[in-house]
Amino acid sequence: MSALSFSPKVPVKTNAGHRLLISNVQAASKELLTWTERGPHWNRAARACTAALTGNATPQEARRCFRIAAIENGRLLPRIEEEN
């Protein structure tokens, strides 16, 4: 497990409509960059991911902000128990 991994995974809907499980800060950062709608929670999540990547925030804080941004953007999907 990477030092920047987090749990539980965050299930989101991609631009193509597919289910994607985000389990680390790098993947969260990459997914955020694909979103065209960037509200205040997107900005907070992007800053939290950058902070985690530079050692100034925890992966769990980045996860929390990413999850809230996914809700704001209508991309958060329900968790399926076997995904974790």
Secondary structure, 3 states (H helix, E strand, C coil): CCCCEEEEEEEEECCCCCEEEEEEHHHHHHHHCCCCCCCHHHHHHHHHHHHHHCCCCCHHHHHHHHHHHHHHCCCECCCCHHHC
